[in-house]
């Protein structure tokens, strides 16, 4: 009888411990971890004013397409608000894809411009695709890619801010012929 009561108390304690310790990281933490592993992205985490991360953006289309995802805005390592991303496109496109996206803000001006409520990328903005050490630039003016295999043997894509923002995408799955991010609309709500 005493052994049974002790077992119940120990089991109850272990179960309560399991529910108070987060076993799995949330999707935002996981997406940030993936981007921090990419060498091309690491310097942006160290030098940016803030960033917005979208763990999963789904996009698909057959001639007419669209994309949608939910994200968070960070400044100084703290969550300052939420954001949604949406895009409607018309033109040659086929397929479906899921990806993560992160947008770095170089300074307070870029952060404020993005977080003013609604923001839209113009057609000249492009993203750098990061997967397994390969960077590819996707934008409205075509694409280029570079793989970094070391200081002497690889070609590194030049990556920097454009109008105070830098955008990186990590493909999660699917296949779609259409890579432009111009026209993405962001609705942002900052915490007060």
Backbone as a ProteinNet text record, in pm:
[ID]
protein_1_A
[PRIMARY]
XXXXXXXXXXXXXXXXXXXXXXXXXXXXXXXXXXXXXXXXXXXXXXXXXXXXXXXXXXXXXXXXXXXXXXXXXXXXXXXXXXXXXXXXXXXXXXXXXXXXXXXXXXXXXXXXXXXXXXXXXXXXXXXXXXXXXXXXXXXXXXXXXXXXXXXXXXXXXXXXXXXXXXXXXXXXXXXXXXXXXXXXXXXXXXXX
[TERTIARY]
81.1	0	85.9	191	279.6	354.6	393.8	465.8	376.5	246.7	154.1	134.9	119.7	104.4	230.1	346	472.8	485.8	445.2	452.6	360	241.1	145.3	200.4	259	315.8	431.1	519.7	633.4	583.5	487.8	433.4	365.5	288.6	223	326.7	431.6	539.4	607.4	636.6	701.3	611	482	388.6	375.4	368.7	358.9	485.7	599.8	726.5	727.3	673.4	669.3	584.7	476.5	388.7	438.4	535	586.1	713.6	781.7	904.4	869.3	895.8	864.6	957.1	897.6	975.4	1021	933.1	965.5	961.1	1054.8	1055.5	939.6	889.5	781.9	836.5	745.7	786.2	872.6	852.6	932.8	1077.8	1094.8	1229.6	1299.1	1226.5	1284.4	1327.5	1244.1	1278.8	1401.2	1406.5	1521.8	1647.8	1638.1	1752.7	1804.2	1711.8	1751.2	1826	1774.6	1840.7	1975.8	1987.9	2116.2	2224.5	2185.6	2283.3	2344.1	2276.5	2326.5	2433.4	2552.5	2664.5	2634.5	2559.7	2528.1	2437.8	2361.2	2263.2	2320.9	2415.8	2469.6	2508.6	2580	2617.4	2497.3	2385.8	2267.6	2208.5	2209.9	2160.9	2245.4	2375.1	2466.3	2457.2	2417.2	2426.7	2295	2182.9	2056.4	1991.9	1904.2	1824.2	1709.3	1654.6	1544.3	1517.3	1419.1	1383	1240.7	1185.2	1054.1	1075.3	1016.6	1031.9	894.3	884.4	762.8	800.5	765.9	809.5	758.6	634.9	580.4	494.7	535.3	456.4	418.9	290.8	244.6	212.2	254.1	226.9	191.1	99.6	59.4	-13.4	-18.4	-89.4	-84.2	-185.8	-189.6	-238.5	-149.9	-170.2	-201	-306.8	-334.9	-286.5	-211.4	-156.7	-163.9	-125.2	-125.3	-32.7	-5.5	79.1	26.3	47.9	3.6	88.2	116.5	186.6	174.7	197.4	192.5	331.4	365	497.7	500.5	623	648.4	756.7	749	848.6	931.1	1063.3	1155.6	1240.5	1273.5	1368.1	1444.7	1576.8	1659	1637.8	1602.3	1579.9	1443.4	1360.1	1227.5	1118.8	1009.7	895.9	823.7	812.2	746.7	611.6	579	451.3	431.5	320.8	288.2	272.8	282.1	269	208.9	141.5	96.3	154.6	178.9	230.9	127.4	100.9	8.2	56.3	21	61.4	-35.7	-77.4	-158.4	-82.9	-69.5	5.6	-75.1	-50.3	-109.5	3.3	9.7	115.2	157.7	266.4	311.3	364.6	290.9	330.7	256.6	320.5	259.8	320.2	236	284.1	246	310.2	287.1	415	431.5	556.1	532.2	610.6	612	754.8	769.7	902.7	896.8	1012.7	1028.4	1091.7	1057.8	1114	1154.5	1268.3	1313.1	1353.6	1314.4	1346.4	1422.9	1545.2	1627.6	1613.8	1609.9	1602	1736.6	1800.7	1935	1936.7	1831.4	1830	1686.2	1671.1	1539.5	1447.4	1501.2	1420.3	1353.7	1429.8	1374.4	1272.5	1304.1	1211.8	1080.2	1089.2	969.6	888.5	956.6	887.7	808.5	869	802.9	686.5	704.2	605.8	498.8	493.9	394.5	250.7	227.8	92.1	82.5	99.2	96.8	217.8	288.8	408.5	405.8	453.6	458.5	594.1	652.9	779.4	754.4	845.7	834.5	899.2	885.8	933.4	1084.8	1159.3	1305.2	1367.2	1289.6	1344.4	1359.7	1462.4	1484.9	1519.9	1513.3	1543.9	1663.1	1733.5	1841.8	1789.1	1792.6	1744.8	1859.3	1836.9	1941.6	1897	1972.1	1951.5	2083.8	2122.4	2240.1	2364.9	2389	2511.9	2509.5	2396.5	2386.4	2299.3	2346.4	2264.6	2227.9	2102.2	2057.2	1974.6	1999.4	1924.9	1806.1	1687.3	1565.8	1498.6	1468.1	1402.5	1340.4	1294.1	1224.2	1318.6	1448.2	1542.6	1615.9	1560.5	1626	1689.3	1777.1	1836.6	1982.8	2053.1	2192.9	2216.9	2320.8	2347.3	2495.9	2531.4	2669.9	2675.3	2765.6	2783	2917.1	2918.7	3042.3	3103.7	3218.4	3285.8	3415.3	3443.8	3566.9	3625.5	3728.3	3781.6	3845.2	3904.8	3976.3	3896.2	3797.5	3731.9	3590.5	3527.7	3387.2	3367.9	3248.2	3206.5	3095.5	3111.7	3013.4	2928.5	2798.9	2708.9	2723.4	2720.3	2726.2	2587.5	2581.9	2454.2	2460.2	2361	2358	2216.5	2204.2	2074.3	2035.3	1906.7	1851.8	1741.7	1757.6	1664.6	1646	1755.5	1753.5	1699.4	1669.6	1614.7	1689.9	1701.1	1759.9	1664	1634	1534.9	1600.3	1573.6	1623.2	1505.5	1511.5	1406.9	1471	1406.2	1449.7	1334.1	1355.2	1250.5	1226.2	1099	1062.2	1010.5	949.7	895.5	813.1	789.9	709.1	795.4	731.4	799.7	709.5	765.3	686.1	776.5	729.1	802	751.4	819.7	790.4	870	960	1049.7	1046.3	974.7	976.2	903.3	958.3	889	829.5	859.1	799.9	648.5	584.4	440.1	390.3	481.1	439	387.4	275.2	216	223.4	260.9	274.4	181.8	101	18	77.7	119.3	193.1	114.1	112.9	52.5	155.5	198.7	295.4	221.6	285	230	249.1	154.9	167	200.3
-118.8	0	125.9	125.9	241.7	258.4	149.6	155.7	213.3	180.1	229.7	381.2	430	573.4	648.9	594.2	657.2	659.5	552.2	545.9	650	665.5	763.4	904.9	934.3	1067.2	1094.9	997.7	1014.1	1031	947.9	957	1091.4	1139	1269.9	1380.7	1373.2	1472.9	1473.2	1355.1	1346.4	1400.5	1366.7	1417.4	1568.6	1624.4	1770.4	1837.6	1773.1	1826.7	1827.1	1721.5	1712.8	1823.4	1862.1	1965	2106.7	2123.8	2258.2	2289.4	2189	2210.6	2199.3	2303.5	2292.7	2191.2	2089.3	1982.6	2021.8	2084.8	2123.4	2275.5	2329.5	2473.9	2508.6	2630.8	2672.1	2694.3	2714.3	2726.5	2850.2	2957.5	3078.5	3053.1	2991.4	2958.6	2864.5	2765.4	2670.5	2740.1	2829.7	2901.2	2990	3059.6	3145.4	3061.3	2944.6	2854.4	2810.6	2779.7	2740.4	2853.8	2976.9	3090.2	3120.2	3102.5	3128.8	3030.6	2913.1	2813.1	2850.6	2934.4	2972.6	3081	3053	3146.9	3283.7	3287.6	3415.3	3501.5	3439.5	3511.1	3554.5	3481.5	3507.1	3652.8	3720	3859.6	3953.1	3922.2	4007.2	4000	3882.4	3869.9	3955.1	3963	4036.8	4187.8	4236	4379.1	4447.8	4377.7	4439.6	4515	4605.6	4678.2	4589.3	4510.9	4420.9	4330.6	4242.3	4154	4103.9	4053.2	3987.8	3847.4	3749.3	3610.3	3549.4	3475.6	3406.3	3258.2	3174.8	3034.8	2954.3	2977.9	2905.5	2999.6	3015.6	3089.4	2988.5	2974	2883.9	2963.6	2908.9	2979.1	2876.8	2913.1	2821.7	2895.6	2830.7	2893.7	2817.3	2840.2	2797.3	2920.7	2994.4	3123.1	3230.6	3214.8	3305.2	3235.6	3308.9	3247.5	3338.9	3285.5	3364	3303.7	3382	3337.1	3398.3	3326	3376.5	3313.6	3392.7	3342.4	3439	3388.4	3471.2	3477.8	3593.8	3610.2	3697.7	3716	3802.5	3902.3	4018.3	4123.3	4130.3	4140.3	4144.9	4271.1	4324.5	4435.9	4416.8	4415.7	4394	4256.8	4157.2	4021.7	3999.5	4102.2	4090.8	4098.3	4026.4	4031.1	4164.3	4240.9	4371.9	4375.9	4272.1	4272	4148	4147	4037.2	4093	4004	4046.4	3933.6	3969.9	3871.8	3910.9	3811.3	3832.4	3777.6	3851.9	3804.8	3854.9	3780.3	3816.6	3751.4	3826.5	3773.8	3801.8	3699	3714.4	3661.6	3719.4	3674.9	3666.4	3556.7	3538	3392.3	3364.2	3226.2	3174.8	3083.2	3018.8	2887.2	2792.1	2660.6	2590.5	2540.8	2459.9	2515.2	2460.3	2503	2488.2	2568.1	2566.9	2620.6	2570.8	2625.5	2669.7	2786.4	2837.3	2922	2942.6	3036.1	3162.2	3276.1	3403.1	3487.8	3554.4	3647.5	3777.2	3888.4	4021.3	4095.7	4137.5	4212.4	4361.7	4440.1	4585.1	4641.8	4714.3	4768.1	4871.6	4951.8	5060.9	5091.1	5186.5	5224.2	5274.6	5348.4	5399.5	5285	5181	5066.9	4991	4974.8	4908.9	4986.2	5117.7	5201.3	5199	5200.5	5196.8	5066.6	4955.9	4825.4	4813.5	4865.4	4844.8	4953.5	5043.8	5151.3	5103	4979.7	4927.1	4834.3	4887	4806.4	4845.7	4746.1	4769.1	4673.3	4719.8	4634.3	4646.4	4531.2	4532	4576.2	4657.1	4693.3	4584.1	4594.2	4490.5	4476.4	4575.8	4568.2	4494.9	4461.8	4390.2	4242.3	4180.2	4038.8	3967.6	3836	3755.1	3666.8	3630	3533.6	3402.9	3298.3	3167.4	3095.5	3047.7	2977.1	2835	2739.1	2597.8	2526.2	2452.3	2364.9	2435	2557.4	2627	2690.1	2687.2	2745.3	2869.1	2977.6	3098.1	3124.5	3155.7	3191.6	3317.7	3414.8	3539.5	3527.6	3550.2	3541.2	3676.6	3727.6	3857.7	3880.8	4001.6	4031.4	4052.7	4068	4085.9	3957.3	3841.7	3715.3	3658.4	3561.8	3498.7	3470.8	3459.5	3418.9	3334.9	3253.2	3167.6	3154.1	3124.4	3097.6	2997.8	2902.5	2804.4	2828.9	2832.7	2858.2	2727	2691	2567.1	2593.3	2714.9	2748.3	2875	2929.7	3058	3056.2	2947.6	2947.6	2887	2800.9	2726.9	2773.3	2847.3	2881.1	3023.4	3048.7	3182.6	3222.4	3333.6	3378.3	3489.8	3473.9	3578.5	3701.8	3819.6	3945.3	3971.9	3979.2	3994.3	4119.5	4205.8	4327.2	4380.1	4493.5	4557.1	4633.1	4636.5	4717.1	4801.9	4932.2	5025.6	4990.9	4947.8	4918.8	4783.2	4698	4564.9	4457.5	4340.6	4222.5	4106.6	4030.8	3924	3790.6	3690.8	3555.6	3459.1	3357.7	3255.8	3119.2	3032	2893.3	2805.1	2731.4	2645.1	2527.4	2499.7	2389.6	2269.8	2294.8	2185	2235.9	2146.5	2180.7	2227.2	2255.1	2301.3	2398.9	2515	2615.8	2694.8	2718.6	2803.7	2945.9	3023.3	3164.3	3200.1	3297.2	3324.9	3469.3	3557.5	3698.4	3720.4	3809.3	3845	3985	4056.9	4188.6	4177.3	4270.9	4267.5	4203.1	4149.4	4096.1	4211.1	4189.7	4290.2	4239.5	4327.3	4293.2	4382.5	4321.3	4394.6	4369.6	4476.5	4466	4531	4465.2	4519.1	4510.3	4627.1	4632.1	4626.5	4564.9	4563.3	4701.2	4747.8	4880.7	4865.6
0	0	0	85.3	90.8	-40.6	-103.1	-230.5	-339.9	-335.9	-435.2	-421.2	-297.2	-274.9	-318	-285.7	-324.6	-476.5	-541.5	-688.2	-751.6	-695	-747.5	-730	-614.6	-589.6	-685.2	-703.9	-796	-938.7	-979.6	-1115.1	-1137.7	-1040	-1050.6	-1063.2	-984.7	-991.7	-1126.9	-1180.9	-1312.8	-1423.1	-1416.5	-1518.4	-1512.3	-1391.9	-1381.6	-1431	-1410.7	-1461.4	-1613.9	-1672.4	-1819	-1880.9	-1812.6	-1867.4	-1840.7	-1751.7	-1724.5	-1800	-1852.9	-1930.1	-2077.7	-2158.1	-2300.6	-2366.8	-2424.7	-2485.8	-2626.2	-2701.3	-2837.8	-2850.5	-2926.4	-2951.3	-3043.8	-3032.3	-3121.1	-3262.3	-3356	-3496.4	-3521.1	-3443.9	-3461.4	-3419.9	-3304.3	-3256.4	-3353	-3404.1	-3499.3	-3627.7	-3679.7	-3803.1	-3781.3	-3669.3	-3639.6	-3629.5	-3567.1	-3554.3	-3692.9	-3783.7	-3920.1	-3988.6	-3977.7	-4042.2	-3978.1	-3847.4	-3780.4	-3822.1	-3871.9	-3918.2	-4053.6	-4130.5	-4263.4	-4247.6	-4298.3	-4283.2	-4342.7	-4450.9	-4515	-4427.9	-4338.7	-4258.2	-4122.8	-4070.3	-3936.5	-3910.6	-4001.2	-3973.7	-3955.8	-4019.8	-4008.7	-3868.7	-3806.7	-3669	-3574.4	-3601.1	-3512.5	-3529.4	-3648	-3677	-3710	-3705.6	-3745.5	-3629.9	-3664.5	-3564.6	-3515.4	-3607.2	-3576	-3694.6	-3681.2	-3792	-3774.6	-3884.2	-3883.9	-3937.9	-3871	-3915.1	-3939	-4049.6	-4089	-4100.9	-4001.4	-4001.4	-4119.7	-4160.8	-4276	-4358.9	-4482.5	-4581	-4687.8	-4712.1	-4817.4	-4941.2	-5055	-5180.4	-5286	-5373.4	-5479.2	-5589.2	-5704.1	-5813.2	-5942.4	-6022.7	-6161.9	-6236.3	-6296.2	-6361.2	-6256.2	-6177	-6066.3	-5939.6	-5858	-5738.2	-5618.5	-5507	-5385	-5281.8	-5178.2	-5067.8	-4939.2	-4827.5	-4697.9	-4587.9	-4485.3	-4368.5	-4252.7	-4132.1	-4011.9	-3950.9	-3893	-3837.5	-3713.9	-3665.6	-3550.4	-3586.1	-3523.3	-3541.1	-3412.8	-3428.7	-3315.6	-3323	-3206.3	-3197.1	-3067.4	-3077.5	-2959.2	-2897.4	-2977.7	-2928.5	-2864.8	-2856.2	-2795.4	-2901.6	-2879.3	-2971.4	-2950.7	-3059	-3049.1	-3119.3	-3196.7	-3266.5	-3350.4	-3422.1	-3512.4	-3654.1	-3750.7	-3890.5	-3972.9	-4079.5	-4177.5	-4312.5	-4392.4	-4527	-4624.9	-4731	-4833.5	-4969.1	-5069.5	-5205	-5302.3	-5402.6	-5511.8	-5640	-5723.8	-5847.7	-5965.9	-6079.5	-6204.5	-6305.5	-6379.2	-6477.4	-6480	-6550.1	-6564	-6431.5	-6370.6	-6246	-6234.2	-6170.3	-6157	-6037.5	-5948	-5837.1	-5702	-5600.4	-5464.1	-5384.2	-5282.9	-5206.9	-5066.5	-4972.3	-4836.4	-4807.2	-4745.9	-4713.8	-4588.6	-4527.5	-4416.4	-4472.1	-4414.6	-4461.5	-4341.7	-4354	-4251.4	-4319	-4259.2	-4311.9	-4203.5	-4236.4	-4141.8	-4168.7	-4060.2	-4070.4	-4027.2	-4115.8	-4092.3	-3980.8	-3974.5	-3877.2	-3835	-3745.3	-3692.8	-3803.4	-3899.9	-4010.2	-4086.2	-4120	-4193.8	-4108.6	-3981	-3887.8	-3879.8	-3863.1	-3853.1	-3982.7	-4095.8	-4225.3	-4239.6	-4198.9	-4209.2	-4110.9	-3991.2	-3884.3	-3875.7	-3970.7	-3968.6	-3983.2	-4013	-4027.7	-4146.2	-4267	-4389	-4473.4	-4520.9	-4600.6	-4718.9	-4834.8	-4952.8	-5020.2	-5055.2	-5128.5	-5271.3	-5323.7	-5464.6	-5549.7	-5679.5	-5770.6	-5771.9	-5722.6	-5729.1	-5610.3	-5508.7	-5393.8	-5430.3	-5377.2	-5404.5	-5275.3	-5278.6	-5161.3	-5190.7	-5085.7	-5097	-5040.5	-5122.2	-5081.4	-5012.5	-4889.4	-4816.8	-4787.3	-4840.3	-4810.7	-4826.2	-4725.8	-4727.9	-4780	-4736.7	-4774	-4910.7	-4978.9	-5112.8	-5105.3	-5166.8	-5173.3	-5318.2	-5338.9	-5473.5	-5461.3	-5545.9	-5542.4	-5636.2	-5582.3	-5662.3	-5661.1	-5779.3	-5784.9	-5919.3	-5940.1	-6063.7	-6181.6	-6153	-6262.9	-6298.2	-6264.8	-6294.5	-6169.7	-6186.3	-6069.2	-6088.8	-5978.6	-5981	-5857.7	-5860.3	-5745.5	-5724	-5601.4	-5568.3	-5455.5	-5465.6	-5359.3	-5293.7	-5162.8	-5091.1	-5046	-5100.6	-5064.3	-4991.4	-4959.6	-4889.1	-4944.3	-4878	-4920.6	-5058.4	-5100	-5227.5	-5340.2	-5310	-5417	-5447.8	-5361.1	-5382.4	-5429.9	-5476.8	-5515.5	-5419.5	-5352.8	-5254.3	-5313	-5305.1	-5353.6	-5265.2	-5325	-5250	-5191.6	-5059.9	-4991.6	-4906.4	-4921.3	-4841.4	-4829.3	-4764	-4746.2	-4872.6	-4899.8	-5007	-4944.3	-4947.7	-4882.7	-4735	-4672.2	-4529.6	-4490.5	-4589.1	-4558.8	-4636	-4573.1	-4638.1	-4613.3	-4718.6	-4711	-4743.8	-4659.3	-4681	-4676	-4761.7	-4769.7	-4755.6	-4679.2	-4665.9	-4713.3	-4823.9	-4878.3	-4785.1	-4758.4	-4670.1	-4748.3	-4862.9	-4941.5	-5056.9	-5151.4	-5267.2	-5382.2	-5490.6	-5609.9	-5682	-5712.6	-5782	-5874	-5994.9	-6087.1	-6070.3	-5989.7	-5964.5	-5840.8	-5852.6	-5740.3	-5692.2	-5757.8	-5720.1	-5588.3	-5504.1	-5380.4	-5388.9	-5498	-5515.9	-5512.1	-5445.1	-5433.9	-5305.9	-5223.7	-5094.7	-5009.1	-4944.5	-4856.4	-4713.2	-4622.7	-4481.6	-4400.2	-4317.2	-4222.3	-4084.8	-4017.8	-3892.6	-3779.5	-3665.7	-3544	-3432.7	-3386.8	-3276.4	-3143.9	-3045.9	-2910	-2850.9	-2774.7	-2712.1	-2567.6
[MASK]
++++++++++++++++++++++++++++++++++++++++++++++++++++++++++++++++++++++++++++++++++++++++++++++++++++++++++++++++++++++++++++++++++++++++++++++++++++++++++++++++++++++++++++++++++++++++++++++++

